[in-house]
Amino acid sequence: MSDFRAVSLQAWSSVAGAWNDLAVEVDRQLAVASDWMLAAAQVAPGDRVLELAAGPGTLSAIAAHAVGSTGHVICSDFSPAMVDVARSRLSAQADVAEIEVRVLDAEALDLPDGSVDVVLCRCGYMLMTDPAAALRESTRVLVEGGRVALAVWGDAASNPWAALPMRSVARALDAAPPPPGAPGLWALADEERLGHLLEAAGLSTIRVERIDATVEYPSIADWLDRVSRLAGPLRAMLAGADEATREAIRRDLQDAAKPYEQEAGTAVLLPQRFVLATGRRTAAVDHHGVGE
């Protein structure tokens, strides 16, 4: 797992620049999840909010407006490169200048017990080496009555926007599928399992929901370009591909995209599914061995 963490850190750090450049597109795609999370967490004036796996920091900026001058927001990521992107973007917004931006490992948070009111994590827990440990840590740093709100991706079949490019790349490169239970986009798609993880972490009043939406790309070429630029592991797989392999991927994706084209050769509208969850810390929790 230490090897996976190192590879993951390198992969996601390598795409930090793309997350900066494409932040508007990312935020548009994830807006329905962001709105659900902020409402479920009941972010209010005076709250202390921690965002994990924050990427470009947009959700932290929205939370900062909600908590106002009496609240506090910590925008964090385990990638220093991503933290640099968030810091640069947030510092350019004078009205959210009070956000604290820092590197934090979600699986071993360098924060005191009971130090925040809300933990937010938008499409991050499923990529972590040990999401159960990360959820236990999220619960530990909450005050009694504190809330967690999260989004993860549903199953691959419900998310062709990412599943189809991943399939095309894996097929062209003859790449072996990841082992069962490995971190990845679909690792927490099982709603029942996700609810159990929240419960094992010490949360109660748990709610798990799914939301189906769509994401539009101007063209098939833009679709492959955007997904491969934003997904660290996919970019790493494509790094050594020659032009013939890339052309094979493009042809395969063109065939796969036909059911989703608005008109031949134009925009592609693809389904996406989020699984969203929230829970509340209602009592002190002994985390020794919980969720193991």
TIDREN-607972 format. One record per residue (C-alpha): x, y, z; residue in one letter. Coordinates in steps of 0.001 Angstrom, whole numbers, plus 500000, padded with zeros to 6 digits. Each point is the difference from the previous one (the first is absolute). Example, Ala and Ser with C-alpha at 12.3 -4.5 7.8 and 13.67 -1.06 7.14 Angstrom:
2
512300495500507800a/501370503440499340s/
//
This chain:
292
500000500000500000m/502920502370500588s/500983499421496377d/496462500798498883f/499994503208502039r/503251501128498400a/498769499231496494v/496661501673500704s/501671503126501355l/502213500252496937q/497102499394497616a/497684502595501516w/502778502539500475s/500800499675496297s/496506501203499030v/499739502899502451a/500582502518497217g/497119498546497989a/497696500248503020w/500882503688500131n/499431500516496280d/496765497990499905l/498567501030503381a/496943501633498449v/499137496829498062e/500611497826503081v/497796502194502175d/497217499944497413r/500096496206499861q/500037499616503787l/497554502809500836a/497071497708500795v/502165498083502496a/501360503204501551s/496516501419500527d/498784496763501606w/502999499796502337m/499776503596501238l/496280499654500651a/500381496618501733a/502830501299502194a/497924503052500937q/503037502268499716v/499106503135501964a/501554503269501212p/502709499396502598g/500718496397498983d/503530498622499807r/500187498022496745v/502652497557498811l/500107499001496332e/501995496881499122l/501392499178496538a/499041503545499068a/501714500179496611g/499612503585498704p/498147501067503168g/496687501125498558t/497891498239502610l/502045501667502742s/499282503377498418a/496268499313500004i/500178498819503616a/501906503149500972a/497129502160498795h/497589497876502040a/501968500167503278v/500720503716499711g/502500502039501969s/499315498108503244t/500772496597498477g/503133498333498714h/500800497744497042v/502946497648499557i/500544499069496365c/502242496921499802s/501409497390497655d/502696497338500374f/501747501285496855s/502142503109500571p/499591500830496313a/496206500000500355m/500291502126503137v/502074502523498055d/497249500169497365v/497313500541502644a/502060502628501804r/500588501942496781s/496347499868498955r/498635500890503428l/502456502827500634s/498741501660496817a/496525500217501540q/500116502832502507a/496672499048501554d/501264496558501091v/503511500978501079a/499579498564503512e/500089496374498862i/502873497957501428e/501586497879497247v/502255497132500997r/501268496510499228v/498154497366502034l/499899496220499775d/496342499027500385a/500987496642501478e/502082501609502780a/498745503532500535l/502361502386501759d/497113501637501861l/498764499774503603p/496979497957501025d/496734501912499759g/501482502952498134s/497507500446497133v/496231500095499535d/499849498697496424v/502121497721497812v/499448500103496241l/501563497670497435c/498921500238496368r/501014496938497978c/503019499173502143g/499434497164502470y/499760497330497269m/503529500865498815l/501570499605503429m/502051496983501017t/497854499391503091d/496673501847499821p/498885498402503282a/502980501597501766a/499289503333498318a/496375499907501160l/501081499153503549r/502350502982499926e/497241502211498625s/497783498965502915t/502791500497502543r/500538503654499092v/496274500798500177l/498377501563503036v/497028498172501462e/497171500759497615g/502446500649497158g/499141498906496463r/501739498165497172v/498753500418496435a/501590498209497083l/499605499070496374a/501489497020498179v/499359498613496530w/497426497315499357g/500835496844498068d/501827499947496652a/496875499146497984a/498323503185501289s/503018502185499203n/500953499459496354p/501580503470499916w/503001498427501800a/499459496259499583a/500108500010496200l/503321501895499657p/501510497821502725m/498822496873498193r/501363501212496651s/503395500861501458v/500253496715501924a/499036498031496890r/502514501796497762a/502811499569502514l/498970496452500981d/500000501175503619a/498919497622502755a/496907501051501981p/500625501273503537p/499735497384502759p/496651499699501806p/499636502576502749g/502721502273498624a/499485503768500301p/498413501531496923g/497036501921498639l/497509497194500708w/501476498730503276a/497157501346502188l/497140499687497523a/498187497426502150d/497537502097501986e/499483497410502725e/503740499598500545r/500468503775500112l/497333500298502679g/501684497270502040h/503341501822499756l/498449503186501362l/498374498065502823e/503261498200500837a/501770503355500099a/497711501079502840g/497412502014498101l/496232499785500420s/496937501554498368t/501510498680496788i/498413500738496656r/501204498566496684v/498487501105496691e/500775499823496306r/499642502789497483i/500035499481496248d/501096502872497793a/501769500624496694t/503248501556498848v/500453501526496547e/503182500211497940y/500241502107496820p/501408497065498065s/501409496488500349i/503529501407499767a/499273502450502828d/498513497147502061w/503132497861499809l/502287502992500469d/498235501288503096r/499661496630501740v/503614499007499283s/501290503375501228r/498045499893503264l/500397496324500939a/503516499455501330g/500085496200499540p/498600500257496459l/502557502628499058r/502759497777501341a/498764497095497862m/499923502173496874l/503413501559500580a/501888497276498157g/497430499353497270a/501147500560496406d/497880501747497389e/498670496746498548a/498736498955503428t/498432503393500597r/498254499805496628e/498642496557500900a/498622501471503235i/498366502869498129r/498337497622497516r/498740497755502777d/498611502984501892l/498289501345496883q/498100496735499661d/499137499967503708a/498786503609499871a/497405499558497243k/497043499390502348p/500827503227501855y/500613502427497096e/497435502786499697q/500554499998496244e/502604498174497949a/503411501508500707g/498748502539502543t/499604500257503784a/499990496888502176v/497543499826502933l/500883497243502448l/498325498652503144p/501649500274503397q/498953498687503378r/501038501249503422f/499539498157503267v/499667502533502803l/500032499459503724a/499822501900503237t/500264499110503653g/500280501633503385r/502286499414502957r/497736499649503003t/502349498622502669a/503629499413500826a/501479497188497916v/502705497478500834d/501660499393496627h/502350497225501074h/499201497168497624g/496809501616498656v/499423499183496354g/502924497610499794e/
//
